Protein backbone atom coordinates (compact mmCIF):
# COMPACT_ATOMS: atom_id res chain seq x y z
CA UNK A 1 0.00 0.00 0.00
CA UNK A 2 2.81 2.44 0.81
CA UNK A 3 4.40 1.81 -2.57
CA UNK A 4 1.07 2.49 -4.28
CA UNK A 5 0.64 5.75 -2.39
CA UNK A 6 4.17 6.81 -3.30
CA UNK A 7 3.57 6.14 -7.00
CA UNK A 8 0.27 8.04 -7.00
CA UNK A 9 1.81 11.03 -5.22
CA UNK A 10 4.81 11.00 -7.56
CA UNK A 11 2.54 11.10 -10.59
CA UNK A 12 0.35 13.77 -9.08
CA UNK A 13 3.16 16.15 -8.17
CA UNK A 14 5.83 15.59 -10.83
CA UNK A 15 4.19 14.97 -14.22
CA UNK A 16 2.03 18.13 -14.04
CA UNK A 17 5.13 20.33 -14.44
CA UNK A 18 5.23 19.22 -18.08
CA UNK A 19 1.67 20.38 -18.73
CA UNK A 20 0.69 22.81 -21.46
CA UNK A 21 -1.85 24.61 -19.32
CA UNK A 22 -2.23 25.31 -15.59
CA UNK A 23 -5.57 25.91 -13.94
CA UNK A 24 -6.45 26.97 -10.40
CA UNK A 25 -9.90 25.80 -9.37
CA UNK A 26 -12.08 25.78 -6.28
CA UNK A 27 -15.70 25.14 -5.52
CA UNK A 28 -18.55 23.26 -3.93
CA UNK A 29 -18.82 19.53 -3.35
CA UNK A 30 -21.78 17.39 -2.33
CA UNK A 31 -20.98 13.98 -0.85
CA UNK A 32 -23.40 11.07 -0.73
CA UNK A 33 -22.36 8.19 1.53
CA UNK A 34 -23.19 4.67 0.36
CA UNK A 35 -23.02 2.79 3.65
CA UNK A 36 -24.50 -0.62 4.38
CA UNK A 37 -24.30 -3.42 6.96
CA UNK A 38 -25.33 -6.91 5.90
CA UNK A 39 -27.61 -7.39 8.87
CA UNK A 40 -31.40 -7.79 8.68
CA UNK A 41 -32.02 -5.77 11.85
CA UNK A 42 -29.75 -2.83 10.99
CA UNK A 43 -30.59 -0.02 8.57
CA UNK A 44 -28.78 3.16 7.50
CA UNK A 45 -30.50 6.33 6.27
CA UNK A 46 -28.12 8.62 4.36
CA UNK A 47 -28.24 12.38 3.71
CA UNK A 48 -25.99 14.16 1.13
CA UNK A 49 -23.88 16.88 2.78
CA UNK A 50 -22.02 19.91 1.41
CA UNK A 51 -18.26 20.41 1.47
CA UNK A 52 -15.55 22.07 -0.62
CA UNK A 53 -12.72 21.25 -3.01
CA UNK A 54 -9.69 23.25 -4.19
CA UNK A 55 -6.46 22.62 -6.10
CA UNK A 56 -4.45 22.95 -9.34
CA UNK A 57 -5.27 21.42 -12.72
CA UNK A 58 -2.76 20.60 -15.49
CA UNK A 59 -3.75 19.73 -19.06
CA UNK A 60 -2.25 18.63 -22.37
CA UNK A 61 -3.78 18.89 -25.88
CA UNK A 62 -2.62 15.96 -28.00
CA UNK A 63 -4.92 16.75 -30.91
CA UNK A 64 -7.37 19.41 -31.99
CA UNK A 65 -10.15 17.65 -30.08
CA UNK A 66 -8.41 15.24 -27.68
CA UNK A 67 -6.21 15.60 -24.64
CA UNK A 68 -5.61 14.68 -21.00
CA UNK A 69 -5.51 16.43 -17.65
CA UNK A 70 -4.59 15.72 -14.06
CA UNK A 71 -5.55 17.57 -10.87
CA UNK A 72 -4.39 17.52 -7.25
CA UNK A 73 -7.42 18.46 -5.16
CA UNK A 74 -7.92 18.93 -1.43
CA UNK A 75 -11.45 17.71 -0.79
CA UNK A 76 -13.57 17.96 2.33
CA UNK A 77 -16.24 15.24 2.33
CA UNK A 78 -18.92 15.64 4.95
CA UNK A 79 -21.38 12.86 5.75
CA UNK A 80 -24.59 12.56 7.76
CA UNK A 81 -26.44 9.30 8.31
CA UNK A 82 -28.71 7.65 10.86
CA UNK A 83 -28.16 4.05 11.96
CA UNK A 84 -31.06 2.04 13.41
CA UNK A 85 -30.46 -1.33 15.09
CA UNK A 86 -33.21 -3.55 16.51
CA UNK A 87 -35.23 -1.66 19.13
CA UNK A 88 -32.26 0.52 20.12
CA UNK A 89 -32.42 4.31 19.91
CA UNK A 90 -31.27 5.39 16.41
CA UNK A 91 -27.83 6.97 16.24
CA UNK A 92 -26.97 10.12 14.25
CA UNK A 93 -23.47 10.18 12.74
CA UNK A 94 -21.74 13.31 11.47
CA UNK A 95 -18.37 13.01 9.76
CA UNK A 96 -15.81 15.40 8.32
CA UNK A 97 -13.30 13.53 6.13
CA UNK A 98 -10.38 15.22 4.37
CA UNK A 99 -9.04 13.69 1.16
CA UNK A 100 -6.33 14.37 -1.39
CA UNK A 101 -7.93 13.49 -4.74
CA UNK A 102 -5.84 12.98 -7.89
CA UNK A 103 -8.17 12.57 -10.91
CA UNK A 104 -6.61 11.67 -14.27
CA UNK A 105 -8.84 12.34 -17.29
CA UNK A 106 -8.93 11.79 -21.01
CA UNK A 107 -11.07 14.44 -22.68
CA UNK A 108 -12.78 15.48 -25.88
CA UNK A 109 -12.93 19.22 -26.59
CA UNK A 110 -14.87 21.30 -29.06
CA UNK A 111 -13.78 24.94 -29.55
CA UNK A 112 -16.09 27.67 -30.84
CA UNK A 113 -14.39 31.09 -31.04
CA UNK A 114 -13.30 31.97 -27.46
CA UNK A 115 -15.29 29.18 -25.80
CA UNK A 116 -14.42 25.50 -25.42
CA UNK A 117 -16.69 22.67 -24.31
CA UNK A 118 -14.95 19.61 -22.81
CA UNK A 119 -16.24 16.18 -21.81
CA UNK A 120 -13.89 14.13 -19.63
CA UNK A 121 -13.66 10.76 -17.88
CA UNK A 122 -10.99 8.79 -16.03
CA UNK A 123 -9.83 7.25 -12.75
CA UNK A 124 -9.47 9.17 -9.51
CA UNK A 125 -6.86 8.14 -6.94
CA UNK A 126 -7.95 9.38 -3.50
CA UNK A 127 -5.99 9.40 -0.26
CA UNK A 128 -7.64 9.84 3.14
CA UNK A 129 -5.69 12.39 5.17
CA UNK A 130 -7.64 13.11 8.34
CA UNK A 131 -11.15 13.35 9.72
CA UNK A 132 -13.47 13.46 12.67
CA UNK A 133 -16.49 11.36 13.61
CA UNK A 134 -19.27 12.49 15.92
CA UNK A 135 -22.27 10.42 17.06
CA UNK A 136 -25.33 11.22 19.14
CA UNK A 137 -28.69 9.66 19.96
CA UNK A 138 -31.64 10.64 17.76
CA UNK A 139 -33.65 11.97 20.69
CA UNK A 140 -34.79 15.34 21.95
CA UNK A 141 -31.66 15.73 24.07
CA UNK A 142 -29.24 14.29 21.45
CA UNK A 143 -26.98 12.59 24.01
CA UNK A 144 -23.43 12.05 22.63
CA UNK A 145 -22.46 8.41 21.98
CA UNK A 146 -18.72 9.01 22.10
CA UNK A 147 -16.27 11.87 22.23
CA UNK A 148 -14.80 12.35 18.74
CA UNK A 149 -11.73 14.14 20.12
CA UNK A 150 -10.82 11.09 22.23
CA UNK A 151 -12.42 8.02 20.62
CA UNK A 152 -12.16 8.91 16.91
CA UNK A 153 -8.83 10.72 16.66
CA UNK A 154 -7.54 8.60 13.74
CA UNK A 155 -10.03 7.36 11.17
CA UNK A 156 -7.65 6.20 8.40
CA UNK A 157 -5.05 3.44 8.39
CA UNK A 158 -4.55 -0.18 9.37
CA UNK A 159 -7.00 -1.40 12.04
CA UNK A 160 -8.75 1.98 11.94
CA UNK A 161 -12.26 2.81 10.77
CA UNK A 162 -11.47 3.42 7.09
CA UNK A 163 -8.90 2.33 4.55
CA UNK A 164 -6.70 5.21 3.51
CA UNK A 165 -6.67 4.54 -0.26
CA UNK A 166 -9.74 4.87 -2.47
CA UNK A 167 -10.02 4.55 -6.24
CA UNK A 168 -12.99 5.88 -8.17
CA UNK A 169 -14.24 6.82 -11.60
CA UNK A 170 -14.53 10.56 -12.28
CA UNK A 171 -16.49 12.11 -15.16
CA UNK A 172 -17.96 15.45 -16.08
CA UNK A 173 -18.14 18.46 -18.33
CA UNK A 174 -16.25 21.76 -18.45
CA UNK A 175 -16.80 25.08 -20.20
CA UNK A 176 -13.96 27.54 -20.64
CA UNK A 177 -14.54 31.09 -21.86
CA UNK A 178 -11.19 32.66 -22.67
CA UNK A 179 -9.40 31.79 -19.41
CA UNK A 180 -12.41 31.44 -17.11
CA UNK A 181 -13.23 27.80 -16.31
CA UNK A 182 -16.53 26.29 -15.14
CA UNK A 183 -16.51 22.56 -14.37
CA UNK A 184 -19.07 20.05 -13.06
CA UNK A 185 -18.02 16.48 -12.23
CA UNK A 186 -19.07 13.35 -10.37
CA UNK A 187 -16.74 10.84 -8.68
CA UNK A 188 -17.99 7.40 -7.65
CA UNK A 189 -15.79 5.40 -5.30
CA UNK A 190 -15.32 1.81 -6.46
CA UNK A 191 -13.69 0.03 -3.53
CA UNK A 192 -15.07 -0.61 -0.06
CA UNK A 193 -13.12 1.62 2.33
CA UNK A 194 -14.58 0.22 5.55
CA UNK A 195 -12.29 -1.88 7.71
CA UNK A 196 -14.39 -4.90 8.67
CA UNK A 197 -12.15 -5.32 11.71
CA UNK A 198 -13.68 -2.13 13.11
CA UNK A 199 -17.30 -1.13 13.60
CA UNK A 200 -17.62 2.58 12.82
CA UNK A 201 -21.24 2.73 13.96
CA UNK A 202 -20.72 2.01 17.65
CA UNK A 203 -22.81 -1.19 17.64
CA UNK A 204 -20.58 -3.72 19.36
CA UNK A 205 -23.10 -6.56 18.93
CA UNK A 206 -22.56 -6.58 15.17
CA UNK A 207 -18.93 -7.60 15.51
CA UNK A 208 -16.36 -8.02 12.76
CA UNK A 209 -17.96 -11.05 11.08
CA UNK A 210 -20.75 -9.05 9.42
CA UNK A 211 -20.01 -7.62 6.00
CA UNK A 212 -19.91 -3.83 5.92
CA UNK A 213 -19.58 -1.51 2.92
CA UNK A 214 -18.79 2.20 2.75
CA UNK A 215 -18.28 4.18 -0.46
CA UNK A 216 -18.47 7.80 -1.54
CA UNK A 217 -20.23 9.51 -4.41
CA UNK A 218 -19.06 13.11 -4.78
CA UNK A 219 -20.55 15.79 -7.01
CA UNK A 220 -18.38 18.90 -7.51
CA UNK A 221 -18.85 22.26 -9.17
CA UNK A 222 -15.72 24.39 -9.59
CA UNK A 223 -14.81 27.79 -10.97
CA UNK A 224 -11.23 28.45 -12.01
CA UNK A 225 -8.74 30.40 -14.07
CA UNK A 226 -6.25 28.90 -16.56
CA UNK A 227 -2.77 29.95 -17.70
CA UNK A 228 -0.94 28.83 -20.84
CA UNK A 229 2.44 27.39 -19.82
CA UNK A 230 3.75 26.48 -23.28
CA UNK A 231 3.08 28.05 -26.68
CA UNK A 232 4.13 26.48 -29.92
CA UNK A 233 5.68 28.51 -32.73
CA UNK A 234 2.50 28.29 -34.76
CA UNK A 235 -0.50 27.81 -32.46
CA UNK A 236 -1.77 25.60 -29.67
CA UNK A 237 -4.85 23.42 -29.73
CA UNK A 238 -6.21 25.08 -26.59
CA UNK A 239 -7.07 28.35 -28.31
C-alpha positions in Angstrom: 0.0 0.0 0.0 2.8 2.4 0.8 4.4 1.8 -2.6 1.1 2.5 -4.3 0.6 5.8 -2.4 4.2 6.8 -3.3 3.6 6.1 -7.0 0.3 8.0 -7.0 1.8 11.0 -5.2 4.8 11.0 -7.6 2.5 11.1 -10.6 0.4 13.8 -9.1 3.2 16.2 -8.2 5.8 15.6 -10.8 4.2 15.0 -14.2 2.0 18.1 -14.0 5.1 20.3 -14.4 5.2 19.2 -18.1 1.7 20.4 -18.7 0.7 22.8 -21.5 -1.9 24.6 -19.3 -2.2 25.3 -15.6 -5.6 25.9 -13.9 -6.4 27.0 -10.4 -9.9 25.8 -9.4 -12.1 25.8 -6.3 -15.7 25.1 -5.5 -18.5 23.3 -3.9 -18.8 19.5 -3.3 -21.8 17.4 -2.3 -21.0 14.0 -0.9 -23.4 11.1 -0.7 -22.4 8.2 1.5 -23.2 4.7 0.4 -23.0 2.8 3.7 -24.5 -0.6 4.4 -24.3 -3.4 7.0 -25.3 -6.9 5.9 -27.6 -7.4 8.9 -31.4 -7.8 8.7 -32.0 -5.8 11.9 -29.8 -2.8 11.0 -30.6 0.0 8.6 -28.8 3.2 7.5 -30.5 6.3 6.3 -28.1 8.6 4.4 -28.2 12.4 3.7 -26.0 14.2 1.1 -23.9 16.9 2.8 -22.0 19.9 1.4 -18.3 20.4 1.5 -15.6 22.1 -0.6 -12.7 21.2 -3.0 -9.7 23.2 -4.2 -6.5 22.6 -6.1 -4.4 22.9 -9.3 -5.3 21.4 -12.7 -2.8 20.6 -15.5 -3.7 19.7 -19.1 -2.3 18.6 -22.4 -3.8 18.9 -25.9 -2.6 16.0 -28.0 -4.9 16.8 -30.9 -7.4 19.4 -32.0 -10.1 17.6 -30.1 -8.4 15.2 -27.7 -6.2 15.6 -24.6 -5.6 14.7 -21.0 -5.5 16.4 -17.6 -4.6 15.7 -14.1 -5.6 17.6 -10.9 -4.4 17.5 -7.3 -7.4 18.5 -5.2 -7.9 18.9 -1.4 -11.4 17.7 -0.8 -13.6 18.0 2.3 -16.2 15.2 2.3 -18.9 15.6 4.9 -21.4 12.9 5.7 -24.6 12.6 7.8 -26.4 9.3 8.3 -28.7 7.6 10.9 -28.2 4.0 12.0 -31.1 2.0 13.4 -30.5 -1.3 15.1 -33.2 -3.6 16.5 -35.2 -1.7 19.1 -32.3 0.5 20.1 -32.4 4.3 19.9 -31.3 5.4 16.4 -27.8 7.0 16.2 -27.0 10.1 14.2 -23.5 10.2 12.7 -21.7 13.3 11.5 -18.4 13.0 9.8 -15.8 15.4 8.3 -13.3 13.5 6.1 -10.4 15.2 4.4 -9.0 13.7 1.2 -6.3 14.4 -1.4 -7.9 13.5 -4.7 -5.8 13.0 -7.9 -8.2 12.6 -10.9 -6.6 11.7 -14.3 -8.8 12.3 -17.3 -8.9 11.8 -21.0 -11.1 14.4 -22.7 -12.8 15.5 -25.9 -12.9 19.2 -26.6 -14.9 21.3 -29.1 -13.8 24.9 -29.5 -16.1 27.7 -30.8 -14.4 31.1 -31.0 -13.3 32.0 -27.5 -15.3 29.2 -25.8 -14.4 25.5 -25.4 -16.7 22.7 -24.3 -15.0 19.6 -22.8 -16.2 16.2 -21.8 -13.9 14.1 -19.6 -13.7 10.8 -17.9 -11.0 8.8 -16.0 -9.8 7.3 -12.8 -9.5 9.2 -9.5 -6.9 8.1 -6.9 -8.0 9.4 -3.5 -6.0 9.4 -0.3 -7.6 9.8 3.1 -5.7 12.4 5.2 -7.6 13.1 8.3 -11.1 13.3 9.7 -13.5 13.5 12.7 -16.5 11.4 13.6 -19.3 12.5 15.9 -22.3 10.4 17.1 -25.3 11.2 19.1 -28.7 9.7 20.0 -31.6 10.6 17.8 -33.6 12.0 20.7 -34.8 15.3 21.9 -31.7 15.7 24.1 -29.2 14.3 21.5 -27.0 12.6 24.0 -23.4 12.0 22.6 -22.5 8.4 22.0 -18.7 9.0 22.1 -16.3 11.9 22.2 -14.8 12.4 18.7 -11.7 14.1 20.1 -10.8 11.1 22.2 -12.4 8.0 20.6 -12.2 8.9 16.9 -8.8 10.7 16.7 -7.5 8.6 13.7 -10.0 7.4 11.2 -7.7 6.2 8.4 -5.1 3.4 8.4 -4.6 -0.2 9.4 -7.0 -1.4 12.0 -8.7 2.0 11.9 -12.3 2.8 10.8 -11.5 3.4 7.1 -8.9 2.3 4.5 -6.7 5.2 3.5 -6.7 4.5 -0.3 -9.7 4.9 -2.5 -10.0 4.6 -6.2 -13.0 5.9 -8.2 -14.2 6.8 -11.6 -14.5 10.6 -12.3 -16.5 12.1 -15.2 -18.0 15.4 -16.1 -18.1 18.5 -18.3 -16.2 21.8 -18.5 -16.8 25.1 -20.2 -14.0 27.5 -20.6 -14.5 31.1 -21.9 -11.2 32.7 -22.7 -9.4 31.8 -19.4 -12.4 31.4 -17.1 -13.2 27.8 -16.3 -16.5 26.3 -15.1 -16.5 22.6 -14.4 -19.1 20.1 -13.1 -18.0 16.5 -12.2 -19.1 13.3 -10.4 -16.7 10.8 -8.7 -18.0 7.4 -7.7 -15.8 5.4 -5.3 -15.3 1.8 -6.5 -13.7 0.0 -3.5 -15.1 -0.6 -0.1 -13.1 1.6 2.3 -14.6 0.2 5.5 -12.3 -1.9 7.7 -14.4 -4.9 8.7 -12.2 -5.3 11.7 -13.7 -2.1 13.1 -17.3 -1.1 13.6 -17.6 2.6 12.8 -21.2 2.7 14.0 -20.7 2.0 17.6 -22.8 -1.2 17.6 -20.6 -3.7 19.4 -23.1 -6.6 18.9 -22.6 -6.6 15.2 -18.9 -7.6 15.5 -16.4 -8.0 12.8 -18.0 -11.0 11.1 -20.7 -9.1 9.4 -20.0 -7.6 6.0 -19.9 -3.8 5.9 -19.6 -1.5 2.9 -18.8 2.2 2.8 -18.3 4.2 -0.5 -18.5 7.8 -1.5 -20.2 9.5 -4.4 -19.1 13.1 -4.8 -20.6 15.8 -7.0 -18.4 18.9 -7.5 -18.8 22.3 -9.2 -15.7 24.4 -9.6 -14.8 27.8 -11.0 -11.2 28.5 -12.0 -8.7 30.4 -14.1 -6.3 28.9 -16.6 -2.8 29.9 -17.7 -0.9 28.8 -20.8 2.4 27.4 -19.8 3.7 26.5 -23.3 3.1 28.0 -26.7 4.1 26.5 -29.9 5.7 28.5 -32.7 2.5 28.3 -34.8 -0.5 27.8 -32.5 -1.8 25.6 -29.7 -4.9 23.4 -29.7 -6.2 25.1 -26.6 -7.1 28.3 -28.3 
